[in-house]
Amino acid sequence: MLLTLQNYCLTVVYKPGPEMYISDMLSRATTPPQETDTHYRREMVCSMQQEQYDTTAIQQADYLNVTSQCLAQIRKYTEEDSCLQTLKAVVLGGWPEHKEDCPITIREYWGIRDEIYAQDDVLFRSQRVIIPKTVRPEMLRRIHYNHVGGEACYRQARDTLFWPNMQGEIKDFVQQCSVCNEYAHEQQKETMMSHPLPTRPWQLVSMDLFSYARQNFWEIDLLPDLSAGRCKAQFARYGIPDRVISDCGGQFDCREFKAFAMDWGFEHVMSSPRHPKSNGKAESAVKIVKGLCRKADRADEDPWKAFLHWRNTPTEGMRCSPAQRVISQRLRTLLPVVDQLLLPHVVTGVTDKLRVKHRAAKLIYDRSARDLPELSVGQHVRMKPLPSDRTGRWKRGVCMQQVGL
């Protein structure tokens, strides 16, 4: 029925039941169908004309969150792409019964033929735009704007864009990126001790400071100074967390921050000195942000766009992005996306997925780790020299008291 109706330019108008006289009459005066062919049955379609009506045709392309120039570019190159024009003709005319009867150039679309449709000279696979071959290099550049790995780029693009072998092309594009190759980092390697998992967004907050290009950032916010009051804007925006984790820097281990924690009613926990892994979430965030900044500078691109794309990229194993977990909706980026995908949607099951993910990570991590014997009060130990100590000598010390686990 749908394939038959594609030959017509239909206009859908809502009418209350009491006003639909003709259609009601026709529904009561139907004729029994007559089969003229044993293999095919042609359906009868009646067209009705009304002199005065007010209607709007619904087109998926009209609801793409993309600039008119980009949409015009996609439409233009779709018309110039011989493969997509063949696909469009087959979609409008009907797919053959057997794959062997399908044109060779579009056989790769055979497995998804029921999901493909054309609207306003643009082809879609469900809610994903089918990108013509000429526009794919530009889409690859936009997908890789934040210069993350191939899998992360594919997770970002798979909900909005489509073309055959898109995942493979994204992987090849990332591997050939000169900026990423210049900043490729090595894998860095006692058993893992994790913080309790939060049960809701913003319940547990990790903080850390870093500088890049002589600028200071905090939660990827530019800081004119390092006062505790700079946290208030974040807490006023997202709410007061139950617990705040930080290192033992002077900005956190001070009277002002202690008064701030007491006044705003949250627990402040400081990580062990010179043990950044205990605040690993913040340390990891610093590493990611610095990488995005360096790559954006190297590519002469806007780092804030990179931050936007990263926040909108689904996390591996979660099928939802950081933005979806915090504010329950996708963010609009430079990639074309339909309005329906931008509507608020509460993500469920995050804590369970995090628990499974942490359990698996601990199992793998602990394979090459071992617990050291616990220290006792009064025991003599050796301390690793500070970074400023160029001698590299470990200094003697004595355990005075147990202050944490």
C-alpha positions as CSV (number, residue, x, y, z in Angstrom):
1,M,0.0,0.0,0.0
2,L,2.8,2.4,0.9
3,L,4.7,1.8,-2.3
4,T,1.5,2.4,-4.3
5,L,0.8,5.7,-2.6
6,Q,4.3,6.9,-3.3
7,N,3.2,7.5,-6.9
8,Y,0.8,10.2,-5.7
9,C,1.4,13.6,-4.1
10,L,-0.9,13.3,-1.1
11,T,-2.2,16.0,1.2
12,V,-3.3,14.9,4.6
13,V,-6.1,17.0,6.1
14,Y,-7.7,16.4,9.5
15,K,-11.5,16.3,9.5
16,P,-13.8,15.4,12.3
17,G,-15.9,12.3,11.7
18,P,-19.3,14.0,11.3
19,E,-17.9,16.1,8.5
20,M,-16.6,13.2,6.4
21,Y,-19.8,12.5,4.4
22,I,-18.3,11.2,1.2
23,S,-15.7,8.9,2.7
24,D,-18.3,7.5,5.1
25,M,-20.6,6.8,2.1
26,L,-17.8,5.1,0.2
27,S,-16.8,2.9,3.2
28,R,-20.4,1.6,3.2
29,A,-20.6,0.9,-0.5
30,T,-17.4,-1.1,-1.1
31,T,-17.1,-3.5,-3.9
32,P,-15.6,-6.9,-3.5
33,P,-12.0,-7.0,-4.8
34,Q,-11.4,-8.8,-8.1
35,E,-8.1,-10.5,-8.6
36,T,-6.8,-10.2,-12.2
37,D,-3.5,-11.7,-11.4
38,T,-2.6,-14.7,-9.2
39,H,0.7,-13.1,-8.1
40,Y,-0.1,-9.4,-7.8
41,R,-3.1,-7.4,-6.5
42,R,-3.3,-3.8,-7.5
43,E,-4.9,-1.7,-4.8
44,M,-7.5,1.0,-5.7
45,V,-6.7,4.5,-4.6
46,C,-9.4,7.1,-4.7
47,S,-8.4,10.8,-4.9
48,M,-10.8,13.5,-3.7
49,Q,-10.6,17.2,-4.2
50,Q,-11.9,19.9,-2.0
51,E,-12.3,23.4,-3.2
52,Q,-11.2,25.2,0.0
53,Y,-8.7,23.7,2.4
54,D,-5.8,24.7,4.6
55,T,-3.1,22.1,5.0
56,T,0.6,21.7,5.5
57,A,2.6,18.8,4.0
58,I,4.8,17.1,6.6
59,Q,8.4,16.6,5.3
60,Q,11.1,15.1,7.4
61,A,13.7,17.3,5.7
62,D,11.9,20.4,7.1
63,Y,12.7,19.3,10.6
64,L,16.4,18.7,10.1
65,N,18.4,20.8,12.6
66,V,20.9,22.0,9.9
67,T,21.6,25.2,8.1
68,S,19.7,25.8,4.8
69,Q,23.1,25.9,3.0
70,C,24.0,22.4,4.3
71,L,20.5,21.0,3.4
72,A,20.8,22.6,0.0
73,Q,24.2,21.0,-0.4
74,I,22.9,17.6,0.6
75,R,20.0,17.9,-1.8
76,K,22.2,19.1,-4.6
77,Y,24.7,16.4,-4.4
78,T,22.0,13.8,-3.9
79,E,20.6,14.8,-7.3
80,E,24.1,14.6,-8.8
81,D,24.9,11.2,-7.3
82,S,24.0,8.5,-9.8
83,C,23.9,5.8,-7.2
84,L,21.4,7.7,-5.0
85,Q,19.3,8.7,-7.9
86,T,19.0,5.0,-8.8
87,L,18.1,4.3,-5.2
88,K,15.5,7.0,-5.2
89,A,13.9,5.7,-8.4
90,V,13.7,2.2,-6.9
91,V,12.3,3.5,-3.7
92,L,9.6,5.4,-5.4
93,G,8.9,2.7,-8.0
94,G,9.1,-0.3,-5.8
95,W,11.8,-2.8,-5.0
96,P,12.1,-5.9,-7.1
97,E,11.1,-9.2,-5.5
98,H,14.6,-10.7,-5.7
99,K,18.0,-9.2,-4.9
100,E,19.4,-10.4,-8.2
101,D,17.0,-8.1,-10.0
102,C,18.1,-5.1,-8.1
103,P,20.7,-2.7,-9.8
104,I,24.2,-3.6,-8.8
105,T,25.0,-0.1,-7.7
106,I,22.4,-0.2,-4.9
107,R,22.5,-3.8,-3.8
108,E,24.3,-2.8,-0.7
109,Y,21.1,-1.1,0.4
110,W,19.0,-4.3,-0.1
111,G,19.2,-5.4,3.6
112,I,17.7,-2.1,4.8
113,R,15.3,-1.4,1.9
114,D,12.2,-1.3,4.2
115,E,13.8,1.6,6.1
116,I,14.6,3.9,3.2
117,Y,12.3,6.6,1.9
118,A,12.6,9.9,0.0
119,Q,11.3,13.3,1.0
120,D,12.0,16.6,-0.6
121,D,14.8,15.1,-2.8
122,V,16.6,13.9,0.3
123,L,16.9,10.2,1.1
124,F,16.5,8.9,4.7
125,R,17.0,5.6,6.5
126,S,14.5,5.9,9.3
127,Q,15.5,9.1,11.0
128,R,19.1,9.1,9.6
129,V,20.0,11.2,6.6
130,I,21.7,9.2,3.7
131,I,24.7,11.3,2.8
132,P,25.8,11.5,-0.9
133,K,29.3,10.5,-1.7
134,T,30.5,14.0,-2.5
135,V,29.5,15.3,1.0
136,R,30.9,12.4,3.0
137,P,34.4,14.0,3.4
138,E,32.9,17.1,5.0
139,M,30.7,15.0,7.2
140,L,33.7,12.9,8.3
141,R,35.5,16.2,9.2
142,R,32.5,17.3,11.3
143,I,32.2,13.9,13.0
144,H,35.9,14.0,14.0
145,Y,35.8,17.6,15.1
146,N,36.6,16.7,18.7
147,H,39.4,14.4,17.6
148,V,38.4,11.4,19.7
149,G,38.8,7.7,18.7
150,G,37.0,6.0,15.8
151,E,34.5,4.1,17.9
152,A,33.5,7.3,19.8
153,C,33.1,9.2,16.4
154,Y,30.9,6.4,15.1
155,R,28.7,6.4,18.2
156,Q,28.2,10.1,17.7
157,A,27.2,9.7,14.0
158,R,25.3,6.5,13.9
159,D,22.0,8.0,15.2
160,T,21.8,10.8,12.6
161,L,23.8,9.9,9.5
162,F,24.1,6.9,7.2
163,W,26.0,5.7,4.2
164,P,27.3,2.2,3.4
165,N,30.5,1.2,5.3
166,M,30.3,4.4,7.3
167,Q,31.9,2.8,10.4
168,G,34.9,1.6,8.3
169,E,35.3,5.0,6.7
170,I,35.2,6.8,10.0
171,K,37.8,4.4,11.4
172,D,40.1,5.0,8.4
173,F,39.6,8.8,8.7
174,V,40.6,8.8,12.4
175,Q,43.6,6.6,11.8
176,Q,44.8,9.0,9.0
177,C,44.2,12.2,11.1
178,S,47.6,13.9,11.4
179,V,46.6,15.9,14.5
180,C,45.6,12.7,16.4
181,N,48.7,10.9,15.3
182,E,50.8,13.8,16.6
183,Y,49.2,13.6,20.0
184,A,48.8,9.9,20.4
185,H,49.5,8.8,24.0
186,E,50.9,5.7,25.5
187,Q,48.8,3.4,27.7
188,Q,49.7,3.9,31.3
189,K,49.5,1.3,33.8
190,E,47.7,-2.0,44.1
191,T,44.2,-3.3,43.5
192,M,41.5,-0.9,42.5
193,M,39.5,0.9,45.2
194,S,36.5,2.8,43.7
195,H,34.3,5.5,45.2
196,P,30.7,4.5,45.8
197,L,28.6,4.8,42.6
198,P,26.2,7.7,42.6
199,T,22.5,7.0,42.2
200,R,21.6,10.2,40.5
201,P,23.3,12.9,38.3
202,W,25.5,15.5,40.1
203,Q,25.4,13.5,43.4
204,L,29.2,13.1,43.3
205,V,31.5,15.8,41.9
206,S,35.2,15.5,41.3
207,M,37.3,18.7,41.0
208,D,40.7,19.5,39.7
209,L,42.6,22.5,38.3
210,F,44.8,22.7,35.2
211,S,46.3,25.3,33.0
212,Y,46.8,25.4,29.3
213,A,48.4,28.1,27.2
214,R,48.7,30.2,30.4
215,Q,44.9,30.0,31.0
216,N,43.3,28.3,34.0
217,F,40.3,26.1,33.6
218,W,37.9,24.6,36.2
219,E,35.2,22.2,35.0
220,I,36.1,23.7,31.6
221,D,35.3,27.1,32.8
222,L,37.7,30.0,32.5
223,L,38.8,31.2,35.9
224,P,40.0,34.7,36.6
225,D,41.0,33.5,40.0
226,L,41.0,30.3,42.0
227,S,38.6,31.1,44.8
228,A,36.0,28.7,46.2
229,G,33.3,31.1,45.2
230,R,33.8,30.0,41.6
231,C,32.1,26.7,42.4
232,K,28.9,28.6,43.3
233,A,28.0,29.2,39.7
234,Q,28.3,25.5,38.9
235,F,26.3,24.5,41.9
236,A,23.6,27.1,41.2
237,R,23.3,25.7,37.7
238,Y,23.2,22.0,38.5
239,G,22.4,21.8,42.2
240,I,24.5,21.1,45.3
241,P,26.2,17.7,45.3
242,D,26.3,15.3,48.2
243,R,30.1,14.9,48.0
244,V,32.9,16.9,46.4
245,I,36.2,15.1,45.7
246,S,39.4,17.0,45.1
247,D,43.2,16.8,45.6
248,C,45.1,18.5,48.4
249,G,45.9,21.6,46.5
250,G,46.0,24.9,48.3
251,Q,42.8,26.1,46.7
252,F,40.9,23.2,48.3
253,D,42.8,22.7,51.6
254,C,42.1,26.1,53.0
255,R,39.8,27.8,55.4
256,E,37.8,29.5,52.7
257,F,36.9,26.2,51.0
258,K,36.0,24.5,54.3
259,A,33.7,27.4,55.2
260,F,32.2,27.1,51.7
261,A,31.5,23.3,52.2
262,M,29.9,23.9,55.5
263,D,27.8,26.8,54.3
264,W,26.5,25.0,51.2
265,G,26.1,21.7,53.0
266,F,28.2,19.2,51.1
267,E,30.9,16.8,52.2
268,H,34.4,17.6,51.0
269,V,36.8,14.7,50.5
270,M,40.4,15.2,49.6
271,S,42.4,12.5,47.8
272,S,45.7,11.1,49.2
273,P,48.7,13.4,48.7
274,R,50.6,12.5,45.5
275,H,48.1,9.8,44.6
276,P,46.1,11.3,41.8
277,K,44.4,8.0,41.0
278,S,42.2,8.4,44.0
279,N,40.7,11.4,42.2
280,G,40.9,9.6,38.9
281,K,37.7,10.9,37.4
282,A,38.9,14.5,37.5
283,E,42.4,13.5,36.4
284,S,40.9,11.7,33.4
285,A,38.7,14.7,32.6
286,V,41.8,17.0,32.7
287,K,43.6,14.6,30.3
288,I,40.7,14.6,27.9
289,V,40.2,18.4,28.0
290,K,43.9,19.1,27.5
291,G,43.9,16.7,24.5
292,L,40.9,18.5,23.0
293,C,42.5,21.9,23.5
294,R,45.9,20.8,21.9
295,K,44.2,19.2,18.9
296,A,41.9,22.1,18.4
297,D,44.8,24.6,18.5
298,R,46.8,22.4,16.1
299,A,43.9,22.1,13.7
300,D,43.1,25.9,14.1
301,E,39.6,25.0,15.3
302,D,37.3,26.3,18.1
303,P,37.9,24.2,21.2
304,W,34.4,25.0,22.6
305,K,32.9,23.1,19.6
306,A,35.1,20.2,20.5
307,F,33.8,20.3,24.0
308,L,30.2,20.4,22.6
309,H,30.8,17.4,20.4
310,W,32.5,15.4,23.2
311,R,29.6,16.1,25.6
312,N,27.2,14.8,22.9
313,T,29.2,11.7,22.1
314,P,27.7,8.5,23.6
315,T,30.0,6.8,26.2
316,E,31.2,3.4,25.2
317,G,29.0,0.7,26.7
318,M,26.4,3.2,27.8
319,R,24.6,4.1,24.6
320,C,24.0,7.6,26.0
321,S,26.2,10.7,26.1
322,P,27.2,12.7,29.2
323,A,24.7,15.4,28.2
324,Q,21.9,12.8,28.1
325,R,22.8,11.5,31.5
326,V,23.0,15.0,33.1
327,I,20.2,17.0,31.4
328,S,18.3,14.1,29.8
329,Q,18.6,15.2,26.2
330,R,21.0,15.4,23.2
331,L,22.7,18.6,22.4
332,R,22.4,20.2,19.0
333,T,25.8,20.0,17.2
334,L,27.0,20.7,13.7
335,L,25.7,17.3,12.5
336,P,22.2,17.2,10.9
337,V,19.6,15.8,13.3
338,V,15.8,15.6,13.3
339,D,13.9,17.5,16.0
340,Q,12.6,14.3,17.5
341,L,16.1,13.2,18.6
342,L,16.5,16.5,20.5
343,L,13.4,16.0,22.7
344,P,14.0,15.4,26.4
345,H,14.3,11.8,27.3
346,V,15.2,10.4,30.8
347,V,17.9,7.8,30.5
348,T,17.3,4.8,32.8
349,G,19.6,2.0,34.0
350,V,22.7,4.2,34.2
351,T,23.7,3.1,37.7
352,D,23.4,-0.6,36.8
353,K,25.5,-0.1,33.6
354,L,28.1,1.8,35.6
355,R,28.2,-1.0,38.2
356,V,28.8,-3.7,35.6
357,K,31.4,-1.5,33.9
358,H,33.3,-0.8,37.1
359,R,33.1,-4.5,38.1
360,A,34.6,-5.5,34.7
361,A,37.3,-2.8,34.9
362,K,38.3,-3.8,38.4
363,L,38.5,-7.5,37.4
364,I,40.9,-6.6,34.5
365,Y,42.9,-4.1,36.5
366,D,43.4,-6.4,39.5
367,R,45.0,-9.1,37.3
368,S,48.2,-7.2,37.2
369,A,47.9,-5.6,40.7
370,R,48.5,-6.8,44.2
371,D,47.7,-5.5,47.7
372,L,50.6,-4.2,49.7
373,P,50.8,-5.0,53.4
374,E,49.1,-2.4,55.6
375,L,51.2,0.1,57.5
376,S,51.1,0.3,61.2
377,V,51.7,3.3,63.5
378,G,55.3,3.7,64.3
379,Q,56.5,1.7,61.4
380,H,59.6,3.0,59.5
381,V,59.0,3.7,55.8
382,R,60.7,5.3,52.8
383,M,59.1,8.2,51.0
384,K,59.3,9.0,47.4
385,P,61.1,12.3,46.7
386,L,59.1,15.3,45.7
387,P,59.3,16.4,42.0
388,S,61.4,19.4,43.1
389,D,64.0,17.0,44.6
390,R,66.4,16.3,41.8
391,T,68.5,13.9,43.9
392,G,65.9,11.2,43.4
393,R,66.5,9.8,46.9
394,W,63.8,8.2,48.9
395,K,63.7,9.7,52.4
396,R,63.1,7.9,55.6
397,G,60.0,8.5,57.6
398,V,57.8,7.1,60.4
399,C,54.0,6.4,60.3
400,M,52.4,8.7,62.8
401,Q,48.7,7.8,62.4
402,Q,46.2,6.3,60.0
403,V,44.2,9.0,58.2
404,G,42.5,7.0,55.5
405,L,42.1,3.8,53.6
